[in-house]
Amino acid sequence: MTLRFSDDGGRHGRDSSPPSPILPLTESRFQPRRRIGFTARVRRALRSRALRLALVLFIFFNAAEVLLVRRNLLLSDPPAAEREFAAAAPRRERVYIASMHWNNAKVLKRHWNDAVVGLAGALGPENVFVSVYESGSWDGSKEALKELDARLEALGAPRNITLSNRTHRDEIDEEPEGEGWIETSRGKKELRRIPYLAALRNRTLQDLLELYEQGIEFDKVLFLNDVVFTTDDVLTLLDTNDGSYAAACSLDFSNPPSYYDTFALRDSDGGSHLMQTWPFFRSSLSRKGVVANWPAVPVKSCWNGIVAMRAQPFVAEHHPLRFRGIPDSLAKHHLEASECCLIHADNPLSAELGVYVNPRVRVGYNTAAYVATHPTTGTWVSPWGIFRGLWASRILRWVYRPETRDWIVARRLKKWAAEGEGNVEPGAFCIINEMQVLVERGWAHV
């Protein structure tokens, strides 16, 4: 057995070390630690060499990227003298100009009539035909179009300007039978908006067919919305991709910097817009084209105020191209698609020649929108807009997947396809989760 001895004389359990000094109850010992403010934390973080280097690189990278994009935007627009020369050069193409109007008196009187007359003069009266269909306006549109008719006659431009007294009320008071009428959630049969618009657009093409039968042919069909535009805008659009395309569209704006026609525009992958401001698209190809400001950005569908299309498919002997809506049986599932998108899905030349947006052609639904997108100095997208757009696009592509929005449409399409053997929609990429019907003063969601 081992014996252990301690210095305390056998008094086990008592600490033999000298007593600790009694410390005074000082403020520094018992006061809680002070919180470091945000500014102090930032200053402390900035003392880190690695963080300072990362910040410098971030600023340098973004400044260089913004400057590069701005340079692309600046260099893309030809000098004024070059534009004037292009406008004065003789045109060899024959262009059929089609448009429809409803209560557009303001823009007709202030801009549109002058622009159409100027365009007809630049293309050559012998190279154009102007087809306008007006339907049931009450705001002075008929009077404005009568003035246009007189001016085109004085110019010697062939035309057909149809003024119809048939209103939306007349349409919806019809017997609710036939194509376009469906049962809605309001418990009644209502007339769908898109088949109605498709029928009007097809009426603007009637003279194209009659002239073709007489041996008079056109190279392009130019569809004009009620927008502010110039002759230079149209000539630039017609020359998109050196004139080789199934369709070429402008960009349209009502309240910049947001673009307007979200219903018809689809990127090169068939997806709807990622964001309504620049650079708009999710697909890599379309987005790259906008950032680089290509004069021909590949997309799957577009309309956007002004559209130029090859005329041949509209006068084809077999299956001539026409505007349409999706079948009523599909629309009953609370789905809809723009006739201006479906036309590209049906066009046999879309896959062969391509559909393009030309971001160098920008039109507005009012004067302020046009002026805002055509600044006299600088670029139409500001440096801050470029920086914000690039990073917003990156973040949205990281956090947002299109499936989160499109699964409802996909599920309803699948259900409709199972209802009938022939239920196939080639323009599925155009479809959105909406139902639109005609009402007396316009149209409504139901």
C-alpha positions in Angstrom: 0.0 0.0 0.0 1.3 3.4 -0.9 1.1 6.2 1.7 0.5 9.8 0.4 1.3 12.8 2.5 0.1 16.3 2.1 1.5 19.6 3.2 -1.7 20.4 5.1 -0.7 18.1 8.0 -3.3 15.5 7.1 -6.2 17.8 6.7 -7.4 16.3 3.4 -9.8 18.3 1.1 -8.7 21.8 2.1 -6.9 23.9 -0.5 -3.4 24.7 0.8 -2.6 27.3 -1.9 -2.5 30.9 -0.8 -5.8 32.7 -1.0 -6.6 34.6 -4.2 -6.5 38.3 -3.9 -9.9 39.9 -3.8 -10.4 41.9 -6.9 -12.4 45.1 -6.7 -15.8 45.2 -8.3 -14.5 47.1 -11.3 -16.6 48.3 -14.2 -14.3 46.5 -16.8 -14.9 43.1 -15.2 -18.7 43.0 -15.1 -19.8 45.4 -17.9 -21.4 43.5 -20.9 -19.4 43.6 -24.1 -20.3 46.5 -26.3 -21.9 45.7 -29.7 -20.0 46.7 -32.8 -22.0 48.8 -35.1 -22.6 48.1 -38.8 -20.3 50.9 -39.9 -17.5 49.6 -37.7 -18.0 46.1 -38.9 -17.7 47.3 -42.5 -14.6 49.2 -41.7 -13.1 46.2 -40.0 -14.0 44.0 -43.0 -12.4 46.4 -45.4 -9.1 46.1 -43.6 -9.0 42.6 -45.0 -6.7 42.6 -48.0 -8.5 39.7 -49.7 -11.9 41.5 -49.4 -10.4 44.7 -50.7 -9.0 42.9 -53.7 -12.3 41.2 -54.3 -14.2 44.5 -54.2 -11.7 46.1 -56.6 -12.1 43.2 -59.0 -15.9 43.3 -58.8 -15.9 47.0 -59.6 -13.5 46.6 -62.4 -15.3 43.7 -63.9 -18.7 45.4 -63.9 -17.4 48.7 -65.1 -15.7 47.0 -68.0 -18.8 45.0 -68.8 -21.1 48.1 -68.8 -18.6 50.0 -71.0 -18.5 47.1 -73.5 -22.3 46.9 -73.7 -22.6 50.7 -74.0 -20.0 50.6 -76.8 -22.1 48.0 -78.6 -25.2 50.1 -78.3 -23.4 53.3 -79.5 -21.7 51.7 -82.5 -24.8 49.8 -83.7 -26.7 52.8 -84.9 -25.5 54.1 -88.3 -24.7 57.9 -88.6 -27.6 60.2 -89.6 -26.1 60.7 -93.1 -25.9 57.0 -93.7 -29.5 56.6 -92.6 -30.6 59.4 -94.9 -28.8 57.8 -97.8 -30.4 54.4 -97.1 -33.8 56.0 -97.0 -33.2 57.8 -100.3 -31.9 54.7 -102.1 -34.4 53.2 -104.5 -36.2 50.1 -103.1 -36.7 47.0 -105.3 -39.0 45.1 -102.9 -42.8 45.3 -103.2 -44.4 45.7 -99.8 -48.0 45.1 -98.8 -48.8 47.2 -95.8 -51.6 45.9 -93.5 -53.1 47.5 -90.4 -56.3 47.5 -88.3 -57.5 50.2 -86.0 -60.0 50.7 -83.2 -60.3 54.1 -81.4 -56.8 55.2 -82.5 -57.7 58.8 -83.6 -55.0 60.4 -81.4 -52.0 58.5 -82.7 -53.5 58.5 -86.3 -53.7 62.3 -86.4 -50.5 63.1 -84.6 -48.1 60.5 -86.1 -49.4 57.5 -87.9 -50.9 59.1 -91.0 -47.8 61.2 -91.7 -45.6 58.1 -91.2 -47.5 55.9 -93.6 -47.6 58.6 -96.3 -43.8 59.1 -95.8 -43.2 55.4 -95.9 -45.2 55.0 -99.1 -43.3 57.8 -100.7 -39.9 56.3 -99.7 -40.8 52.8 -100.9 -42.4 54.2 -104.1 -46.1 54.3 -104.6 -45.8 51.7 -107.3 -44.2 49.3 -104.9 -46.8 49.4 -102.1 -50.4 48.6 -101.3 -52.0 49.9 -98.1 -54.7 47.9 -96.5 -56.5 49.3 -93.5 -59.5 47.9 -91.6 -61.2 50.0 -89.0 -63.9 48.5 -86.9 -66.6 50.4 -84.9 -64.6 53.3 -83.6 -66.3 56.3 -81.9 -63.3 58.6 -81.3 -62.7 60.1 -84.7 -60.6 57.3 -86.1 -62.9 57.1 -89.2 -62.4 60.8 -90.0 -58.6 60.5 -89.6 -58.5 57.5 -91.9 -60.5 59.4 -94.5 -57.8 62.0 -94.5 -55.2 59.3 -94.9 -57.1 57.9 -97.9 -57.1 61.3 -99.6 -53.4 61.8 -99.0 -52.5 58.4 -100.4 -54.7 59.0 -103.4 -52.8 62.3 -104.1 -49.6 60.4 -103.8 -50.8 57.8 -106.3 -50.5 54.8 -103.8 -53.0 52.0 -104.3 -55.0 51.2 -101.1 -58.1 49.9 -99.5 -59.2 51.6 -96.4 -62.3 49.9 -95.0 -64.4 51.7 -92.3 -66.8 49.4 -90.5 -69.7 50.5 -88.3 -69.9 47.1 -86.7 -69.1 47.5 -83.0 -68.1 45.1 -80.2 -71.7 45.3 -79.0 -72.9 44.1 -82.4 -70.5 41.2 -82.2 -71.4 40.0 -78.7 -75.2 40.4 -79.4 -74.9 37.8 -82.1 -76.4 34.3 -81.5 -73.7 32.6 -79.4 -73.0 29.8 -81.8 -70.0 28.7 -83.8 -66.3 29.1 -83.5 -65.1 31.5 -80.7 -68.1 31.1 -78.4 -67.4 29.3 -75.1 -68.9 28.8 -71.7 -67.1 31.0 -69.1 -67.0 31.1 -65.4 -69.6 33.8 -65.4 -72.2 31.2 -66.4 -72.8 32.2 -70.0 -71.5 31.9 -73.5 -69.1 34.6 -74.4 -67.1 35.5 -77.5 -63.4 34.9 -77.2 -61.2 37.9 -78.0 -58.4 36.2 -80.0 -60.6 34.5 -82.7 -62.3 37.9 -83.2 -58.9 39.7 -83.7 -57.6 36.9 -85.9 -60.6 37.3 -88.2 -60.0 41.1 -88.5 -56.3 40.5 -89.3 -57.3 38.1 -92.0 -59.5 40.7 -93.5 -56.5 43.0 -93.9 -55.0 40.3 -96.2 -57.9 40.0 -98.5 -56.5 42.4 -101.1 -53.2 40.6 -101.0 -55.0 37.4 -102.2 -57.1 39.2 -104.9 -54.0 41.0 -106.3 -52.1 37.7 -106.4 -54.9 36.2 -108.5 -54.5 39.1 -110.8 -50.8 38.5 -111.2 -49.7 41.2 -108.8 -47.2 39.9 -106.2 -45.5 41.3 -103.2 -42.2 40.3 -101.5 -43.1 41.3 -97.9 -46.1 41.9 -95.8 -45.6 44.7 -93.3 -48.0 44.7 -90.3 -48.3 48.1 -88.6 -49.8 48.5 -85.1 -51.0 51.9 -83.8 -47.5 53.0 -83.0 -45.2 56.0 -83.4 -42.6 55.1 -86.0 -40.5 56.7 -88.8 -39.6 55.6 -92.3 -36.1 54.9 -91.2 -37.5 52.5 -88.6 -39.3 50.5 -91.2 -36.4 50.5 -93.7 -34.1 49.2 -91.0 -36.5 46.5 -90.1 -37.0 45.4 -93.7 -33.2 45.0 -94.0 -32.9 42.8 -90.8 -30.5 39.9 -91.4 -30.0 41.3 -95.0 -33.6 40.7 -95.7 -33.5 37.0 -95.1 -36.1 36.0 -92.5 -39.5 34.5 -92.1 -40.4 37.4 -89.8 -38.6 40.4 -88.3 -40.1 42.5 -85.5 -39.3 45.8 -83.7 -39.3 46.3 -80.0 -42.4 48.2 -78.7 -42.8 50.4 -75.6 -45.7 52.0 -73.9 -44.0 52.8 -70.5 -40.2 52.4 -70.9 -38.0 50.8 -69.8 -40.6 47.9 -69.8 -41.4 46.5 -73.2 -45.0 46.1 -74.2 -46.0 43.0 -76.1 -45.4 40.2 -73.5 -48.2 38.2 -75.0 -46.5 37.4 -78.3 -42.8 37.5 -77.7 -41.0 34.2 -77.1 -37.2 33.7 -76.9 -35.2 31.2 -79.1 -36.2 28.4 -76.7 -39.9 29.3 -76.8 -39.9 30.8 -73.3 -41.7 33.9 -72.3 -39.7 36.9 -71.0 -37.5 36.5 -68.0 -37.9 40.2 -67.2 -39.8 43.0 -68.9 -36.8 45.3 -69.0 -33.5 44.9 -70.8 -32.1 42.3 -71.6 -35.6 40.6 -71.5 -34.7 37.0 -72.3 -33.8 33.8 -70.5 -32.5 31.8 -73.4 -28.7 32.2 -73.9 -28.9 32.9 -77.6 -31.6 35.6 -77.4 -30.1 37.2 -74.3 -26.6 37.3 -75.9 -28.1 38.9 -79.0 -29.7 41.7 -77.0 -26.6 42.3 -74.9 -24.5 42.5 -78.0 -27.2 44.5 -79.8 -27.3 42.3 -82.8 -29.5 43.6 -85.6 -31.2 40.2 -85.8 -31.8 38.5 -82.4 -33.2 35.0 -82.9 -36.6 34.3 -81.2 -39.4 31.8 -81.8 -42.2 34.4 -81.9 -42.6 38.2 -81.9 -44.9 41.0 -82.9 -43.9 44.2 -80.9 -45.5 46.9 -82.9 -44.1 46.4 -86.4 -43.6 43.1 -88.2 -42.3 42.3 -91.6 -43.0 38.8 -93.0 -42.4 37.0 -96.3 -45.6 37.2 -98.4 -45.3 33.8 -100.1 -46.9 31.7 -97.3 -50.0 33.9 -97.3 -50.7 33.2 -100.9 -49.6 29.5 -101.0 -51.8 27.2 -103.0 -52.0 24.6 -100.3 -52.6 25.5 -96.6 -52.2 29.3 -97.0 -51.0 31.0 -93.8 -53.8 32.6 -91.8 -54.2 34.1 -88.3 -56.1 31.9 -85.8 -56.7 31.3 -82.2 -56.3 28.0 -80.3 -59.3 25.6 -80.5 -62.3 26.4 -78.3 -62.0 23.0 -76.7 -58.5 24.0 -75.5 -59.5 27.5 -74.5 -62.2 26.0 -72.2 -59.4 24.8 -70.0 -58.8 28.5 -69.2 -55.9 28.9 -71.7 -55.2 31.4 -74.4 -52.6 32.3 -77.0 -52.0 35.3 -79.1 -52.8 35.1 -82.8 -49.6 37.0 -83.4 -47.6 34.2 -81.8 -49.5 31.3 -83.4 -48.9 32.8 -86.9 -45.1 32.0 -86.4 -45.9 28.5 -85.1 -47.9 27.9 -88.3 -45.5 29.6 -90.7 -43.6 26.9 -92.6 -40.7 29.4 -93.2 -40.1 30.0 -89.5 -37.8 27.0 -89.1 -36.1 27.5 -92.4 -35.4 31.3 -92.4 -35.8 32.2 -88.8 -37.8 34.8 -86.7 -35.9 37.8 -85.4 -36.2 40.8 -83.2 -34.3 43.8 -84.3 -33.5 45.8 -81.1 -32.2 48.7 -83.2 -35.9 49.3 -84.3 -37.9 50.6 -81.3 -41.4 52.0 -81.6 -43.8 53.6 -79.0 -47.5 53.6 -78.3 -47.1 57.3 -77.5 -44.7 60.1 -78.2 -43.1 60.0 -74.7 -42.3 56.3 -75.1 -40.7 56.8 -78.5 -38.6 59.8 -77.4 -37.5 57.9 -74.3 -36.1 55.1 -76.4 -34.5 57.4 -78.9 -32.3 59.8 -76.8 -30.4 62.4 -78.7 -27.2 61.6 -76.8 -26.0 58.4 -75.2 -27.7 55.1 -75.4 -31.3 54.1 -75.1 -30.3 51.9 -72.1 -28.5 53.9 -69.4 -25.2 52.7 -67.8 -27.2 52.0 -64.6 -29.9 50.2 -66.6 -27.2 48.0 -68.2 -25.6 47.2 -64.8 -29.0 46.5 -63.1 -30.2 44.5 -66.1 -27.2 42.2 -66.3 -27.3 41.4 -62.6 -31.1 41.1 -62.3 -30.9 38.7 -65.2 -28.2 36.6 -63.5 -30.1 36.5 -60.2 -33.4 35.6 -61.8 -31.8 32.8 -63.8 -30.3 31.4 -60.6 -33.4 31.5 -58.5 -36.3 31.1 -61.0 -37.1 28.1 -63.0 -39.7 28.4 -65.8 -41.4 25.2 -64.7 -42.7 26.9 -61.6 -45.0 29.0 -63.8 -45.6 26.7 -66.8 -46.7 23.6 -65.0 -50.3 24.7 -64.9 -50.4 25.2 -68.7 -48.6 21.9 -69.2 -51.0 20.0 -67.1 -54.0 21.5 -68.8 -52.5 20.8 -72.3 -51.9 17.2 -71.3 -55.5 16.9 -70.1 -56.8 18.3 -73.4 -54.6 16.1 -75.5 -56.1 13.1 -73.7 -59.6 14.2 -74.6 -59.3 13.5 -78.3 -56.9 11.8 -80.7 -56.4 14.8 -82.9 -55.8 17.3 -80.0 -52.4 18.6 -80.9 -51.4 22.3 -80.7 -48.2 23.2 -82.7 -48.2 26.6 -80.9 -48.1 25.2 -77.4 -45.2 27.6 -76.6 -47.6 30.5 -77.2 -50.2 29.4 -74.6 -50.7 31.2 -71.2 -53.0 30.7 -68.3 -55.7 33.2 -69.2 -59.2 33.5 -70.7 -60.0 36.6 -72.7 -63.4 37.6 -73.9 -64.8 40.5 -75.9 -66.8 43.2 -74.1 -68.5 46.4 -75.3 -65.6 48.7 -74.5 -62.7 46.4 -75.2 -62.0 43.0 -73.7 -61.8 41.4 -70.2 -60.2 38.6 -68.3 -62.5 35.9 -66.9 
